């Protein structure tokens, strides 16, 4: 098992530096030859001309624990894959990470439908989603300005993973990336990611798409094509090298009219609240609780049993006394 892990990681690492695709094609030819030529004895293997590979490249693959030499003389050298199953799995995983066509997916036609305003920022994010290569976006600014609402919308995308920055102290980012292999990584509360290991993994993911973990008796590498969308209230404490990997999109407070419209959209579409009652809840939260946070409207709606205006008055009155 350990040899298989070493070979698997070695193949992925080698492919991550394969700028022209030549190594990948060579490994595919080796895999094809191996499958059609079961070994007849301990010395039976392929030579450079069987797989159309340069002998120096083949020897480098021996040093990387991908191939092994089974026979060598002054005029001839025969090779075999050190672990055929590990080679095949690594090639398949690498191909799956980079071939969009391999994953049949559809961006919902009503994506961001509940978001009111911020049309210019939504346009940038839609362009990012349709870009051939990842463009990462950081949504920052005032609380209750639709940042988290937008992340929740992005969480509807296939192969997305929503993570709270504060929660990564219990489950590291490396485990999220290796276990889930998300196409869209959604990080809420980016400023609460304090672990240097998590930050290093995030920087490498955004810059090269290459994730490596090296610990005692544990070494693994993976290549991902992942878009990162993140939120935070303030950017001043974030590392400069992290900020440079994002497109910065600044959000400000909703206007009262925008707040009312967003509340109606969210409560009617997500909480099954009638439009009239949603408007009433928005007015009460805005004027009685002095809040423009749509989350407060959602909380009030979920506390309702009879779904009446009198019940809204009672709940808002209680909440007002707590402030």
Residue pairs with C-beta under 8 A, 6 or more apart in sequence:
3 65
3 82
3 83
3 86
4 83
4 85
4 86
5 86
5 219
5 220
6 65
6 219
7 65
7 66
7 81
7 82
7 83
7 86
7 87
7 90
8 83
8 86
8 89
8 90
9 90
9 219
9 220
9 221
10 64
10 65
10 66
11 27
11 66
11 86
11 87
11 90
11 91
11 94
12 90
12 93
12 94
12 221
12 222
12 223
13 64
13 212
13 221
14 23
14 61
14 64
14 66
15 23
15 24
15 27
15 90
15 94
15 223
16 208
16 210
16 221
16 223
18 24
23 57
24 91
24 94
26 51
26 52
26 53
26 57
27 66
27 87
27 91
28 91
29 51
29 52
29 53
30 46
30 51
30 53
30 67
30 79
30 81
30 87
31 81
31 84
31 87
31 88
31 91
33 46
33 50
33 51
34 46
34 80
34 81
34 84
34 87
35 84
37 44
37 46
39 45
39 70
39 80
42 70
43 70
43 71
43 78
44 70
44 71
44 78
45 69
45 70
45 71
45 78
45 79
45 80
46 78
46 79
46 80
47 76
47 77
47 78
47 79
48 54
48 55
48 58
48 77
51 58
55 77
58 67
58 77
58 79
61 67
61 79
62 68
62 69
62 79
65 82
66 81
66 82
66 87
67 79
67 80
67 81
67 82
68 79
68 80
68 81
68 82
69 77
69 78
69 79
70 78
70 79
70 80
71 77
71 78
72 78
81 87
93 222
94 223
95 102
96 102
96 103
97 181
97 209
97 222
97 223
97 224
97 225
98 223
98 225
100 225
103 158
103 159
103 183
105 157
105 158
105 159
106 158
107 129
107 157
108 156
108 157
111 126
111 153
111 154
111 156
111 157
112 122
112 125
112 126
112 150
112 153
113 153
113 265
113 269
114 149
114 153
114 262
114 265
114 266
114 269
114 270
115 122
115 146
115 149
115 150
115 153
115 262
116 146
116 254
116 258
116 261
116 262
116 265
117 146
117 254
117 258
117 262
118 146
118 150
118 251
121 139
121 249
121 251
122 150
124 137
124 247
124 249
125 137
125 150
125 154
125 229
125 249
127 135
128 134
128 135
128 136
128 137
128 227
128 247
129 157
129 227
133 225
134 206
134 209
134 225
134 226
134 227
134 228
135 227
135 247
136 206
136 227
136 228
136 229
136 230
136 245
136 246
136 247
137 228
137 229
137 230
137 246
137 247
137 249
138 190
138 229
138 230
138 231
138 232
138 235
138 243
138 246
138 247
138 248
138 249
139 147
139 150
139 151
139 229
139 230
139 231
139 232
139 249
139 251
140 147
140 231
140 232
140 233
140 234
140 235
140 248
140 249
140 250
140 251
141 147
141 233
141 250
141 251
141 252
142 233
142 251
142 252
142 253
143 233
143 293
144 253
144 254
144 291
144 292
144 293
144 294
144 295
145 251
145 252
145 253
145 254
146 251
146 254
146 262
146 294
147 231
147 251
148 188
148 231
148 295
149 262
149 266
149 294
150 229
150 231
151 162
151 186
151 188
151 229
151 231
152 162
154 160
154 162
154 184
154 186
154 229
155 162
155 186
157 183
157 184
158 183
159 181
159 182
159 183
159 184
160 182
160 183
160 184
160 185
160 186
161 176
161 180
161 182
161 184
161 185
161 186
162 186
162 188
163 173
163 176
163 185
163 186
163 187
163 188
164 188
164 189
164 192
165 187
165 188
165 189
165 190
165 191
165 192
165 193
166 189
166 192
168 176
168 192
168 193
168 195
168 198
169 194
169 195
172 195
172 197
172 198
172 201
173 193
173 195
173 197
173 198
173 201
173 202
174 197
174 198
174 201
174 211
174 213
176 182
176 185
177 185
177 201
177 205
177 211
177 222
177 224
177 226
178 211
178 213
178 220
178 222
181 222
181 224
182 224
182 226
183 225
183 226
183 227
184 226
184 227
184 229
185 205
185 226
185 227
185 228
185 229
186 229
186 230
187 193
187 202
187 228
187 229
187 230
187 231
188 230
188 231
189 231
189 232
190 230
190 231
190 232
190 238
191 232
191 233
191 234
191 235
191 237
191 238
193 199
193 202
199 239
199 242
201 211
201 213
202 228
202 242
203 241
203 242
203 245
204 210
204 211
204 212
205 211
205 224
205 226
205 228
206 228
206 245
206 246
207 245
209 223
209 224
209 225
209 226
210 221
210 222
210 223
211 221
211 222
211 223
211 224
212 219
212 220
212 221
213 219
213 220
213 221
228 245
228 246
230 246
232 238
235 243
235 248
253 292
254 262
254 292
256 286
256 292
259 282
259 286
259 292
259 294
260 279
260 282
260 283
260 286
262 294
263 278
263 279
263 281
263 282
263 285
263 294
263 297
264 275
264 278
264 279
264 282
266 294
266 297
266 298
267 273
267 277
267 278
267 281
267 297
267 298
267 301
268 274
268 275
268 278
270 298
271 298
271 301
271 302
273 281
273 301
273 307
274 307
277 307
277 308
277 309
277 312
278 297
278 301
280 309
280 312
281 297
281 300
281 301
281 312
282 297
284 300
284 312
284 313
284 316
285 291
285 293
285 296
285 297
285 300
285 316
286 292
288 316
288 317
288 320
289 296
289 316
289 319
289 320
289 323
300 312
300 315
300 316
300 319
303 315
304 311
304 312
304 315
305 311
